[in-house]
Amino acid sequence: MARFPRSPAPRLLYTLFSSSRTTPTKSSPQSPSAALLQGNFHLQSRQFSAGGNLARAKDDKEPWWKESMERLRNIGISAHIDSGKTTLTERILFYTGRIHEIHEVRGRDGVGAKMDSMDLEREKGITIQSAATSCAWKDYQINIIDTPGHVDFTVEVERALRVLDGAILVLCSVGGVQSQSITVDRQMRRYEVPRLAFINKLDRMGADPWKVLDQARSKLRHHCAAVQVPMGLEDQFQGLVDLVQLTAYYFHGSNGEKIVTGEVPADMETFVAEKRRELIELVSEVDDKLGDMFLSDEPISSGDLEEAIRRATVARKFIPVFMGSAFKNKGVQPLLDGVLSYLPCPTEVSNYALDQKNNEEKVILSGNPDGPLVALAFKLEEGRFGQLTYLRIYEGVIRKGDFIINVNTGKKIKVPRLVRMHSNEMEDIQEAHAGQIVAVFGVDCASGDTFTDGSVKYTMTSMHVPEPVMSLAVQPVSKDSGGQFSKALNRFQKEDPTFRVGLDAESGQTIISGMGELHLDIYVERIRREYKVDATVGKPRVNFREAVTKRAEFDYLHKKQSGGQGQYGRVIGYIEPLPLGSPAKFEFENLLVGQAIPSNFIPAIEKGFKEAANSGSLIGHPVEYLRVVLTDGASHAVDSSELAFKMAAIYAFRQQCYAAAKPVILEPVMLVELKVPTEFQGSVAGDINKRKGMIVGNDQEGDDSVITAHVPLNNMFGYSTALRSMTQGKGEFTMEYKEHAPVSQDVQLQLVKTHNAGKGAE
């Protein structure tokens, strides 16, 4: 089988595939079986390249891995809820031959999409966990991660983007740029991921891709232009015109697998020429080479334009916009070609590590398999055979049976089994090199740990993990299932950094904390299904905090004599507030002069204050932004002990100085973004004011009003139901944590009263 000559930017090649032509050609992506053969060929050629290419490399003066790296893409698919991410991934897997039939997300056959492997995902029709798979397209290997759209599962998106080289941002042609699209785009910017945009659902009523393109420019500040033009919209949507190659594509066959190419329709020639000129103008603004050609009026060929788009996209200066309808099987294959043509291969993206031996100095990783091994564990899963750890290899080669070192813990671990993932299925492999995403079994680590071969001590920058904002009290219904219950909580905590588990010291209840109501509901449901443990769930609780507002002195003597050795400890000093928002939540300073208190008792005093600050006396929540200064004290030669000084510190805080320091309650304030039809704007704004919210922005967008507000989380429970009834089901909102801020005096009195009543009832 002849191989394609390698070129820096693959051309968008399509083969006319019809019944009259039966010779299988190398570039016919249309038949799944052909694509599968092609995938096998690709795997064989890669295995050959790892060994046989070493000899050839000497002749070519090129390293053996160069070709295999150039033919690799790591991409993620991210978007707002219900924009069609999972449906698009399903089509990609079908056309590349990884699956042989298409199932819909909420399909009637009850199978569900391949990437939604959890029963819960298939029932609710949403993606909860990001899933990884790999497929072969036109002799290239593409690793894909399909991510959730709900803000509650935002850490899944963060994890995926951290390890990817490129991404597809899916936008709905009717909904346009929605609130979560903005969040996802912000995450892509944070991790500097080059991206393509795909305007999906062109077959729906009210589809308007040009409106969406304008929104992407204004709301997301994208420097973008369409590289395709649709032929017809809504139920008239027939195919696409490629503006780079100036070719029309029609998608035939039961699943759109037969692509027929043709001339640009005569009635569209003027419109296509205008859009192509707009594309060239926008790309030439950010690409010097094309800019020179454009200014000197040189003819611009398809090849010149394609290379310029690639350069600008890889440099993150331009975003090419593709179009189609994944559900109606139109426009997916050209999008795959766009991934090959415009998104970078692993060696074109610069990743850096922090050198632990050299004061965390940034080190640029070359990204080639000849270097020392550097890999990042970005996701953990509890599988049937123990813990499954997803690794992105940034440099070097990992082999089954190798010893690797976890830089974060210093442990040396043997790699017992190495697999490539396909949603929840896996295939064993012997080795993997830089740029690839693989999974290993039996490696005990946490999410975000870095592995090396021991020759270097690098850590990859850790991922941004938001603080949880909501808590629930949970307990198993039957006493016998306690073991399974704690096993489930331990597993979920390891897998998801935003899911926290704690114990309420007063009530003895287990408290789970997370990113929102849906997040916690899903975990309670997973405990029931996967561990067969029924749990009772308390009312959602907000994670309040307490803080002091003024300086207060303490001078406390703890003295106890009960026969035998007594207890004696005296502590003198003061507490004062730290500024709100300071990085340290608790500071302890020892300003003792002389030996009034022996130095070996000082840690016990600090421990006592820390313990006392774990639950403030107002409503029993942790005290933050607190500075404790110890200035003097007294000890007894016989009766003083660590316990005595720890108790003295606890009582000094609780009985003497905390109430005198005028404590306040801090509550989590959320940044809420609402999109409602303009006629409901008044009632929605009035309701936000009623919930003690502060409106900080109000924009008009077509017939909709976009309201931005800061609202206390405690007043947002059940808001989705209230918003639906106010807007006849037309309003939508998203919220994310902003900060903890002091509550008003009346709210504080009410919270303290409720807390005391609850304690009295117990």
C-alpha positions in Angstrom: 0.0 0.0 0.0 1.6 3.3 -1.1 2.1 5.9 1.5 1.3 9.6 1.0 4.4 11.9 0.6 4.7 13.9 3.8 3.8 17.5 3.7 3.8 20.1 6.5 0.2 21.0 6.0 -2.0 18.1 4.6 -4.2 19.1 1.8 -8.0 18.7 2.1 -8.3 15.8 -0.2 -11.6 14.0 -1.0 -12.2 11.1 -3.3 -15.4 10.8 -5.3 -16.9 7.7 -3.9 -19.7 6.2 -6.0 -21.0 2.8 -7.0 -19.4 3.1 -10.4 -15.9 3.3 -8.9 -15.0 0.3 -6.8 -11.2 0.6 -6.5 -10.5 1.3 -2.8 -8.3 4.4 -2.6 -6.1 5.5 0.2 -8.0 8.6 1.0 -11.5 7.3 0.9 -12.7 8.1 4.5 -16.3 7.3 3.6 -16.5 3.6 4.2 -16.0 2.6 7.9 -14.4 -0.7 7.0 -11.9 1.1 4.8 -11.2 3.5 7.5 -10.7 0.7 10.0 -8.2 -1.0 7.6 -6.5 2.3 7.3 -6.4 2.6 11.1 -4.8 -0.9 11.3 -2.3 0.1 8.6 -1.5 3.2 10.6 -0.9 1.2 13.8 1.3 -1.2 11.9 3.2 1.6 10.3 3.7 3.2 13.7 5.0 0.0 15.3 7.3 -0.3 12.3 8.4 3.3 12.7 9.5 2.7 16.3 11.9 0.0 15.3 12.7 -0.1 11.5 12.7 3.7 11.2 15.8 3.9 13.4 17.9 2.6 10.5 16.2 4.9 8.0 16.7 7.9 10.3 20.4 7.7 9.8 19.9 8.0 6.0 17.3 10.7 6.2 19.1 12.6 9.0 15.6 12.8 10.6 14.8 11.3 14.0 12.6 8.1 13.8 9.7 9.8 15.7 9.3 12.9 13.5 6.8 11.4 11.1 4.8 9.7 13.8 4.6 13.0 15.8 3.5 15.1 12.8 0.7 12.6 12.2 -0.7 12.9 15.7 -3.4 15.3 17.0 -4.6 15.7 20.6 -8.0 17.5 20.6 -10.9 18.2 22.9 -14.5 18.9 22.1 -16.0 21.5 24.4 -19.2 23.7 24.3 -22.3 24.9 26.1 -24.8 22.3 27.3 -26.7 20.6 24.5 -24.7 22.1 21.6 -24.0 18.6 20.3 -20.5 17.7 21.5 -21.2 14.0 22.2 -23.2 13.7 19.0 -20.3 15.2 17.0 -17.8 12.8 18.7 -20.2 9.8 17.8 -20.1 10.8 14.1 -16.3 11.2 14.2 -15.9 7.7 15.6 -18.2 6.3 13.0 -16.5 7.9 10.0 -13.1 6.9 11.3 -14.2 3.3 11.7 -14.0 3.1 15.5 -17.7 2.2 15.8 -19.9 0.6 13.2 -23.3 2.0 14.0 -24.5 5.4 15.3 -26.5 5.7 18.5 -28.0 9.0 19.6 -27.5 10.7 23.0 -31.2 10.3 24.0 -31.9 7.6 21.4 -35.0 5.4 21.4 -32.9 2.2 21.0 -31.7 2.8 24.6 -28.0 2.2 23.7 -26.9 5.8 24.1 -23.8 7.5 22.6 -20.5 5.6 22.8 -18.7 8.3 24.8 -21.5 8.5 27.5 -20.5 5.2 29.0 -22.1 5.7 32.4 -25.8 4.6 32.9 -26.6 8.0 34.5 -25.2 9.9 31.4 -27.4 7.8 29.1 -30.5 8.4 31.2 -30.1 12.1 31.7 -28.7 12.7 28.2 -25.7 14.7 29.6 -22.0 14.1 29.8 -20.7 13.9 33.4 -17.1 12.6 32.9 -14.8 13.5 30.2 -14.1 10.4 28.1 -11.0 9.7 26.0 -10.7 7.8 22.7 -8.4 7.6 19.7 -9.1 7.1 16.1 -7.3 7.1 12.7 -8.2 9.5 9.9 -6.3 9.6 6.6 -3.2 8.0 8.1 -3.2 10.4 11.1 -3.9 9.4 14.7 -6.4 11.7 16.6 -6.8 11.4 20.4 -10.2 12.9 21.4 -11.5 13.9 24.8 -15.3 14.6 24.9 -16.0 17.0 27.9 -19.1 17.9 29.9 -21.0 21.2 29.3 -22.5 21.8 32.7 -20.7 24.3 34.9 -21.0 21.8 37.8 -18.5 19.5 36.1 -16.1 22.3 35.1 -13.1 20.5 36.5 -13.5 17.8 33.9 -13.1 20.5 31.2 -10.1 22.0 33.0 -8.4 18.6 33.1 -9.0 17.9 29.5 -7.8 21.3 28.2 -4.6 21.1 30.4 -3.3 18.1 28.4 -4.6 18.9 24.9 -2.8 20.6 22.0 -5.9 21.8 20.2 -9.7 22.0 20.7 -13.0 22.3 18.8 -15.4 24.8 20.3 -18.9 23.7 19.3 -21.5 26.5 19.0 -25.2 26.0 18.4 -26.5 27.9 15.2 -29.7 28.8 17.1 -28.5 29.4 20.6 -25.3 31.1 19.5 -22.6 32.0 22.0 -24.2 31.0 25.4 -23.0 31.5 28.9 -21.1 28.2 29.2 -19.5 28.8 25.8 -17.9 31.9 27.3 -16.6 29.9 30.4 -15.2 27.2 28.1 -13.5 29.8 25.9 -12.0 31.4 29.0 -10.6 28.0 30.0 -9.1 27.5 26.5 -7.4 30.9 26.8 -6.0 30.1 30.2 -4.3 27.0 28.9 -3.4 28.7 25.6 -5.1 26.1 23.4 -5.4 26.8 19.6 -8.9 26.1 18.5 -11.4 25.6 15.6 -15.0 26.6 15.9 -17.8 24.4 14.6 -21.3 25.9 14.2 -23.6 22.9 14.6 -27.3 22.3 14.1 -27.7 24.1 10.8 -30.7 21.9 10.1 -32.7 23.4 13.0 -35.4 26.0 12.7 -34.0 29.5 13.2 -30.4 28.5 12.3 -28.3 31.6 11.6 -24.5 30.9 11.4 -23.7 34.5 10.5 -25.3 35.8 13.7 -23.3 33.2 15.7 -20.1 34.3 13.9 -20.8 38.0 14.8 -21.4 36.9 18.5 -18.1 35.0 18.6 -16.3 38.2 17.4 -18.1 40.5 19.8 -18.6 38.3 22.9 -15.6 36.0 22.8 -13.4 38.6 21.0 -12.4 35.9 18.5 -10.5 36.9 15.4 -12.4 34.4 13.3 -13.9 33.9 9.8 -15.8 31.1 8.1 -13.8 28.6 6.0 -17.1 27.1 4.7 -20.5 28.4 3.5 -23.7 26.4 3.9 -25.8 25.6 0.9 -29.3 26.3 2.3 -30.3 26.4 6.0 -32.9 24.6 8.2 -34.7 21.9 6.2 -33.1 23.2 3.0 -29.6 22.5 4.2 -27.9 20.4 1.5 -24.2 20.7 1.9 -21.2 23.0 2.2 -18.9 25.1 0.0 -15.2 25.0 1.0 -13.9 28.6 0.7 -10.2 27.5 0.7 -10.5 24.9 -2.1 -13.6 26.5 -3.7 -15.4 23.1 -3.9 -18.9 22.1 -3.0 -19.5 19.0 -0.9 -22.7 17.0 -0.8 -23.2 14.2 1.8 -25.1 11.1 0.5 -25.8 7.7 1.9 -27.9 6.7 5.0 -25.3 8.1 7.4 -23.7 10.8 5.2 -20.7 8.6 4.5 -20.6 9.2 0.7 -19.2 12.6 -0.1 -19.8 13.9 -3.6 -17.8 16.9 -4.7 -18.9 19.4 -7.3 -18.6 22.9 -8.6 -19.8 25.9 -6.6 -23.5 26.5 -7.5 -23.9 29.4 -9.9 -26.4 31.3 -7.7 -23.8 31.3 -4.9 -20.7 32.4 -6.8 -20.9 36.1 -5.8 -21.6 35.3 -2.1 -18.8 32.7 -2.0 -16.3 35.2 -3.6 -17.3 37.8 -1.0 -16.9 35.4 1.9 -13.5 34.1 0.6 -12.2 37.7 0.3 -13.3 38.3 3.9 -11.5 35.2 5.0 -8.3 36.3 3.1 -8.5 39.8 4.6 -8.9 38.5 8.2 -6.1 36.0 7.9 -3.7 38.5 6.2 -4.2 40.8 9.2 -2.4 38.3 11.4 -0.1 36.4 9.0 2.7 38.5 7.5 3.4 36.2 4.5 -0.2 36.2 3.3 -0.5 39.9 4.2 2.3 40.8 1.8 0.7 38.7 -1.0 -2.7 40.4 -0.3 -1.2 43.9 -0.3 0.8 43.4 -3.5 -2.3 41.9 -5.2 -0.6 38.6 -6.0 -3.0 35.7 -6.8 -3.5 33.6 -3.6 -3.7 29.9 -4.3 -5.6 27.4 -2.0 -2.3 26.0 -0.8 -1.1 29.5 0.3 -4.3 30.3 2.1 -4.4 26.9 3.8 -0.8 27.3 5.1 -1.5 30.8 6.3 -4.6 29.7 8.2 -2.5 26.9 9.8 0.2 29.3 10.9 -2.3 31.8 12.3 -4.3 29.1 14.1 -1.3 27.4 15.7 -0.1 30.9 16.8 -3.6 31.4 18.4 -4.1 34.6 16.3 -7.0 33.2 14.2 -9.9 30.8 14.6 -11.3 29.1 11.5 -15.0 28.5 11.6 -16.5 25.3 10.2 -20.2 24.5 9.8 -22.5 21.5 9.6 -25.1 19.4 11.4 -23.7 16.4 13.3 -27.1 14.9 13.9 -27.9 15.0 10.1 -24.4 13.7 9.3 -23.3 16.7 7.3 -20.0 18.5 7.6 -18.2 16.2 10.0 -15.6 14.8 7.5 -14.4 18.3 6.4 -14.1 19.2 10.1 -11.8 16.2 10.6 -9.7 17.4 7.7 -9.6 20.8 9.3 -8.3 19.2 12.5 -5.4 17.7 10.4 -4.8 20.8 8.4 -5.1 23.6 11.0 -4.5 22.2 14.5 -1.0 21.7 15.8 0.9 18.4 16.3 2.5 17.9 19.8 5.9 19.3 18.7 4.4 22.6 17.6 3.0 23.4 21.0 5.3 24.7 23.7 4.8 23.1 27.1 6.9 23.9 30.2 7.6 22.2 33.4 8.9 23.5 36.8 12.3 22.3 37.8 12.1 21.3 41.5 15.9 21.1 41.8 16.3 24.7 40.6 13.7 26.6 42.7 10.8 25.9 40.4 12.4 27.5 37.4 10.4 27.1 34.2 11.9 24.6 31.7 10.6 24.4 28.1 9.9 20.8 27.2 11.1 19.8 23.7 8.2 17.4 23.4 10.2 14.7 21.6 10.5 11.0 22.6 14.3 11.2 22.8 14.3 13.3 26.0 13.8 12.1 29.6 10.3 10.8 30.5 7.9 13.5 31.7 4.2 12.6 32.0 1.2 14.1 33.9 -1.6 12.2 35.6 -4.6 14.3 34.7 -7.5 12.1 35.5 -8.2 9.1 37.8 -10.9 6.4 37.6 -11.7 3.4 39.7 -12.0 0.5 37.2 -12.7 -3.2 37.6 -9.0 -3.9 37.9 -8.1 -1.1 40.3 -7.2 2.5 39.8 -6.9 3.6 36.2 -4.7 6.7 35.7 -4.8 8.8 32.5 -1.4 10.1 31.5 -0.4 12.7 28.9 3.2 12.1 27.9 5.0 15.3 27.3 8.5 14.0 26.7 10.3 10.6 26.4 8.9 7.1 26.1 7.0 5.0 28.6 7.1 1.1 28.3 5.2 -1.6 30.1 7.4 -3.0 32.9 9.4 0.3 33.2 10.1 1.9 36.6 8.8 5.5 36.9 9.0 8.0 39.7 6.2 10.1 41.1 7.9 13.5 41.6 5.2 14.7 44.0 5.6 11.8 46.5 9.1 10.5 45.5 7.8 6.9 45.2 9.2 4.5 42.6 6.5 2.6 40.7 6.6 -0.2 38.1 4.2 0.2 35.1 2.3 -3.1 35.3 -0.1 -2.5 32.4 -0.3 0.2 29.7 -3.6 0.7 27.7 -5.1 3.0 25.1 -8.6 4.1 26.0 -11.8 4.0 23.9 -14.5 5.5 26.1 -14.8 2.7 28.7 -13.1 0.0 26.6 -9.3 -0.4 26.5 -6.6 -2.0 24.3 -3.2 -3.1 25.7 -0.1 -1.5 24.2 3.6 -2.2 24.9 4.9 1.4 24.8 3.9 5.0 24.1 5.9 8.1 23.3 5.7 11.8 23.8 2.5 13.5 22.6 0.3 10.5 23.3 -2.5 10.0 25.9 -2.6 6.6 27.6 -3.8 5.0 30.8 -1.9 2.9 33.3 -3.2 0.4 35.9 -2.1 -0.2 39.4 -0.3 3.2 39.9 -1.3 4.8 43.2 -1.3 8.6 42.7 -3.4 11.7 42.9 -4.8 13.8 40.1 -2.2 16.3 38.9 0.9 14.3 39.9 3.9 14.3 37.5 5.9 11.1 36.6 9.5 11.0 35.3 12.1 8.3 34.7 14.2 9.7 37.6 16.8 11.6 35.6 15.0 14.9 36.1 12.9 16.3 38.8 10.2 18.3 36.9 6.6 18.9 37.9 4.0 20.2 35.4 2.1 23.2 36.6 -0.9 22.1 38.6 -4.4 22.6 37.2 -6.7 25.4 38.4 -9.2 23.8 40.8 -12.1 26.0 42.0 -13.2 25.9 45.7 -16.5 24.0 46.4 -19.5 26.2 47.1 -22.2 23.9 48.4 -22.5 21.1 51.0 -25.0 18.3 51.8 -25.2 16.1 54.8 -25.4 12.4 53.7 -25.6 9.2 55.7 -26.2 5.6 54.7 -29.7 4.3 55.5 -28.5 1.0 56.9 -25.7 0.7 59.4 -24.2 -2.3 57.6 -23.3 -0.4 54.4 -20.9 2.0 56.1 -17.8 0.3 54.6 -19.1 0.6 51.0 -20.2 4.1 51.7 -16.8 5.3 52.8 -15.1 3.4 50.0 -17.3 5.3 47.5 -16.6 8.7 49.0 -12.8 8.0 49.1 -12.9 7.0 45.4 -14.8 10.0 44.3 -12.6 12.4 46.3 -9.5 11.0 44.5 -11.1 11.2 41.1 -12.6 14.7 41.4 -10.6 17.5 43.1 -13.7 19.7 43.5 -15.5 17.0 45.5 -14.7 17.2 49.2 -15.8 15.1 52.2 -15.7 16.2 55.8 -17.3 15.4 59.2 -19.5 17.7 61.2 -17.9 17.5 64.6 -21.2 18.5 66.4 -23.8 16.3 64.6 -21.3 13.5 63.6 -22.8 13.6 60.0 -20.7 13.2 56.9 -20.7 16.4 54.8 -20.0 16.3 51.1 -19.1 19.5 49.3 -19.1 20.3 45.5 -19.7 22.8 42.7 -23.5 22.9 42.8 -26.8 21.0 43.3 -26.5 18.8 40.2 -22.8 17.9 41.0 -23.8 16.5 44.5 -27.0 14.9 43.2 -25.0 12.9 40.6 -22.6 11.7 43.3 -25.4 10.6 45.7 -27.0 8.8 42.7 -23.7 7.1 41.8 -23.2 5.9 45.4 -26.7 4.3 45.1 -26.0 2.7 41.7 -22.3 1.7 41.8 -22.0 0.7 45.4 -25.7 -0.3 46.1 -25.8 2.0 49.2 -29.0 4.0 49.8 -28.2 7.4 51.4 -30.4 9.9 53.1 -29.6 13.5 52.1 -30.0 16.5 54.3 -31.0 20.0 53.1 -28.3 21.7 51.1 -26.0 23.8 53.2 -24.0 26.8 52.2 -20.3 26.9 53.1 -20.4 29.9 55.4 -17.2 31.2 57.0 -16.6 33.4 60.1 -14.1 36.2 60.5 -13.1 38.8 63.2 -13.3 42.5 62.5 -11.2 44.1 65.3 -8.2 43.3 67.5 -9.0 41.6 70.9 -6.7 40.8 73.8 -6.5 37.4 75.6 -5.0 36.5 79.0 -6.1 33.0 80.0 -4.9 30.7 82.8 -5.9 27.0 82.5 -5.4 25.4 85.9 -6.6 22.0 87.0 -5.7 20.1 90.1 -7.2 16.6 90.6 -4.7 14.6 92.6 -1.5 13.6 90.9 -0.1 15.7 88.1 -2.3 18.7 87.4 -2.6 21.0 84.3 -1.2 24.5 84.2 -0.8 26.8 81.3 -1.2 30.6 80.8 -1.3 32.4 77.5 -1.3 36.1 76.9 -1.6 37.9 73.5 -4.1 39.2 71.0 -6.0 38.2 67.8 -6.6 40.5 64.9 -8.1 40.2 61.4 -6.1 39.6 58.2 -7.3 41.5 55.1 -10.2 39.7 53.3 -8.9 37.8 50.3 -5.3 37.4 51.6 -3.7 34.1 50.6 -3.1 32.9 54.2 -6.4 32.1 56.0 -4.6 31.7 59.4 -1.4 33.1 60.8 0.3 32.4 64.1 3.1 34.6 65.4 5.2 34.0 68.5 6.5 37.3 70.0 7.5 35.8 73.3 10.7 37.2 74.9 12.6 35.0 77.3 11.5 31.6 78.6 8.1 32.3 80.2 6.8 29.4 78.1 9.3 26.7 77.2 9.7 26.6 73.4 8.5 23.0 73.1 5.0 24.0 74.1 4.6 26.7 71.4 3.4 24.2 68.7 0.7 23.0 71.1 -0.5 26.5 71.6 -0.7 27.1 67.8 -2.5 23.8 67.4 -5.0 24.8 70.1 -5.8 28.1 68.3 -6.1 26.3 64.9 -8.5 23.8 66.4 -10.6 26.5 68.1 -10.7 28.4 64.8 -12.2 25.3 63.1 -15.6 26.2 64.4 -16.5 29.7 65.4 -19.0 30.4 68.2 -21.5 32.2 65.9 -22.8 29.4 63.7 -20.0 26.8 64.1 -18.3 27.4 60.7 -14.5 27.8 60.3 -13.0 31.2 61.2 -10.8 32.6 58.4 -8.5 35.6 57.9 -7.3 35.3 61.5 -3.9 36.3 63.0 -3.0 35.1 66.4 0.0 36.8 68.2 1.4 35.3 71.4 3.2 37.9 73.6 3.6 36.4 77.1 2.5 33.5 79.3 3.4 31.4 82.3 4.3 27.8 82.9 4.7 25.5 85.9 7.7 23.3 86.3 5.7 20.1 87.0 2.1 20.7 85.9 2.7 22.3 82.5 2.2 20.0 79.5 1.3 20.2 75.8 -2.3 19.3 76.6 -2.5 22.1 79.2 -1.3 24.8 76.8 -3.5 23.5 74.0 -6.5 23.7 76.3 -5.5 27.2 77.4 -5.3 28.3 73.8 -8.7 26.8 73.0 -10.4 28.4 76.0 -8.6 31.8 75.5 -10.0 31.9 72.0 -13.6 30.7 72.7 -14.2 32.3 76.1 -12.2 35.5 76.1 -11.2 37.1 72.8 -13.5 35.8 70.0 -16.7 37.5 71.0 -14.7 40.7 71.8 -13.2 40.8 68.3 -16.7 41.5 66.8 -17.0 38.4 64.5 -19.0 38.5 61.3 -20.3 35.7 59.1 -19.0 35.5 55.5 -21.2 33.9 52.8 -20.3 32.7 49.3 -21.4 35.2 46.7 -22.0 33.9 43.2 -21.5 35.6 39.8 -24.8 34.9 38.1 -25.4 35.4 34.4 -29.0 35.3 33.2 -30.3 35.4 29.6 -34.0 36.2 29.5 -36.4 37.7 26.9 -36.6 41.4 27.2 -40.3 41.4 28.2 -39.4 39.6 31.5 -36.4 41.8 32.3 -38.3 43.8 35.0 -39.7 40.9 36.9 -36.3 39.0 36.8 -34.3 42.1 38.0 -36.9 42.6 40.8 -36.5 39.0 41.9 -32.7 39.4 42.0 -33.1 42.5 44.2 -35.5 40.5 46.5 -32.7 37.8 46.8 -30.3 40.5 48.0 -28.4 40.4 44.7 -26.5 43.3 43.1 -26.9 43.8 39.4 -23.6 44.7 37.9 -24.3 44.5 34.1 -27.2 44.5 31.7 -26.7 44.1 28.0 -29.1 43.8 25.1 -28.6 40.9 22.7 -31.2 40.7 20.0 -34.6 40.1 21.8 -32.8 38.9 24.9 -31.4 40.8 28.0 -28.2 39.5 29.5 -28.1 40.4 33.2 -24.9 39.9 35.3 -25.4 40.0 39.1 -23.6 39.1 42.3 -26.1 37.1 44.4 -25.5 35.2 47.8 -25.6 31.5 47.2 -27.9 31.0 50.2 -30.6 32.8 48.3 -30.2 30.9 45.0 -31.6 27.5 46.0 -34.4 26.4 43.7 -33.7 29.4 41.5 -34.0 27.4 38.2 -37.7 26.6 39.0 -38.4 30.2 39.9 -36.7 31.5 36.7 -38.7 29.1 34.5 -42.0 30.2 36.0 -41.1 33.9 35.7 -40.0 33.6 32.0 -42.4 30.9 30.8 -39.5 28.6 30.5 -37.5 30.9 28.2 -34.8 32.1 30.7 -31.6 30.4 31.4 -28.8 31.1 33.9 -25.3 29.9 35.0 -23.5 30.8 38.1 -19.9 30.4 39.4 -18.2 31.2 42.7 -16.9 34.8 43.1 -15.9 35.4 46.7 -16.9 35.2 50.4 -18.4 38.5 51.6 -19.8 39.6 55.0 -23.5 39.2 55.5 -25.8 42.0 56.6 -26.6 42.4 60.3 -30.2 41.1 60.1 -29.1 38.0 58.2 -26.3 37.4 60.7 -28.8 37.5 63.6 -31.2 35.2 61.8 -28.4 32.7 61.1 -27.2 32.7 64.7 -30.7 32.3 65.9 -31.3 29.3 63.6 -28.0 27.7 64.6 -28.8 28.1 68.4 -32.3 26.7 67.9 -30.8 23.7 66.1 -28.3 23.1 68.9 -31.1 23.4 71.5 -33.2 20.8 69.7 -30.3 18.3 69.7 
